[in-house]
Amino acid sequence: MSTHAASTEASWETGDNGVAVLTHDRLDVQAIAASVADDTAGATAVFIGTTRNSFRGKAVTRLDYQAYSSLAVKTMANILRDACNKFTRSDHRTDKQQVSAVIKCTVHHRLGTVRVGEPSIVIAVSSPHRKESFLACEYILEEVKARAQIWKREFYEGEKEEDAEWKSNNGP
């Protein structure tokens, strides 16, 4: 675990196969997906959220993300724990013990400037079967957008830098 001041890099391991990361570095989708690999997994769902080039008729040039990192990374880790607890049933097992529906999960979110086409968030979830991994992945995304202390500033083509709009992370 590491905690820092606002908009600094941070990570948190949940202790139950979950990892939350805030970083200024580009997100390596392949490495993030590989981090949840497990021999008991029959499925891995990966969500990649990228910066799009438009919003309501305006041309977007970039997004800047800021966070209250020490709190946001804890919130993200709690969301991962919640996902592990929420999706607990699976019929796939190798013995008489029930296998958790979420084997491993991770969420990585960018800080700072994210250009059009670049990933700003990557979520990966492994599970015994596809349904559980899809459901957990979507749950993690929606909860991070709703609860994590992360904000984005959207910059538009032809507009002054100071006119860029601050938005909560749970906008469209």
N, C-alpha and C positions, 0 to 999 in steps of 0.2 A: 504494500500500500504506500502511496505517496500522495500527499496533499499539498497544495500550493495556493498562491494568491489568485486573483481573478485572471482568466484567460491564459493560464499557464498549463503546460502539459501535466497530465495526471493519469494514474491507472489504479484500479482496485480489483483484486481477486476476491470473489465471493466465498471461496472455500468449498463450494459445491459445484465445481466445474464451470464457473462463469467468470468472465473477465470484461471489465469496462475500461475504455481508453479514450482520453481526449488528447489530441496531438496536432501540432502544426505541420507535421510531415504528410506527404501524399499517402493515401491509403492503398496498401498492397492487397488487392482483393484476393488473389490466389493464396497468399500467406495467411490471411484472416480466415478464409474457408478451410485451409489445411489445419488451422489451430483447433478446430472442433472435430477433427477426424477421430474415429474410434471404431474398433472391430465389431462392437455391438450395434453400430449404427447402420440402418438400412437406407437412411435418407439424410441429406444435408440440404437445408434451404438457406439461400443467401439472398439478402435484399441489398441493392446498391442504389442509394439516393444520390442523384447527380444534379449539378447546377444547370438549369435549363436556360435557354437564351431569350425567353420572353415571359412577361407577366402582364396580363390584362392590356394587351396592345402595346406595351412598352418593350423596347429591346434591352435585355439585361446584359450587363458587361461582366459582372462578378458579384459574389456575395462575400461579406466579411462576417465571420462568426466570432462572438465573444461569449464567455461563460464565467460564472462564478464557479471556477473549476473544482475547488475542494468540496463544495456542496453538490455540484452537478455529477461528479463521478460517483459519489455515494448514492445519489438518487438513481443513476443508471445501474449501479450494482444491485440496489434494492429491486429494481424492475426485473433484472435477470433472475434474482431469487424468487420473485413473485411468479415469473413464468415457469420456473422449475416446480413450484408448488401447485400452480394452477393446472398444469398439464401433467398429471401423474399417472394416468392409466395407459397401459400398453399391453396388448395380448402377446407381444413378441418377447420371448424369454428362453433361456437355455436350460433353466432348471425350475424348481418350484417357486423361486422368489420372483416377485414382480419387478420388471425392469422399468425404470423411470421413463416417462415419455420424452423428457428432455435429457439427453446424455451430456452434452456440452453446449454452451452458448456464449456468444461474445457480441459486444457492440463497440464499434470504433467510430468516433465523431471528430471531424476536423475542426480546428480553430484557425483564426486568421482568414486570409484571402483564399477563396476557392473559385477558380475560373470556370467559365462555361464548359460543360462536358466532363468536369472532374467530379469524382465522388466526394460527397460531404459526409455521408454516413454509410457504414457497411455493417450489416447484422448477419451473423451465421449461427445456425442452430442444427445440431445433429440429434437424431432420434431413431428409434427402431423402425418407424414407418413414416411415410411422407406427410400424412395428414397432420400429425402432431408437430412436425417441424415447420410446416406452413403456418399453422395456427399460432405457434409460439413466436415465430419470426414476426408475424403481423402484430401480435400483441406487444412485443418489445418495441417495435417501431411506433405504434400509436401512443404507448405510454411514455416513451422518451420525448416525443413531440409535445405531449401534454404536460409532463411533469418536470423534465430536466431543465435546470437553470442555464439555458443556452439561448442566445438571441442572435438574429441575423440582420445584417444591414444590406439592403439591395441597392445596387448602383445601376443607373440607366444611361443608355447611350444618349448623348446630346444634352445631358443635365449636369449641373454643377455638382461636385463632390459633396458639398455641404447639404444638398437637397436629397441625398440618398435616404431611403426610408428604413427606419428601424422597425423590425417586426418580431413578434414572438416566434419561436421555432415551430409552433403548431399551426401556422398559416397554411394556405393552399400551396 
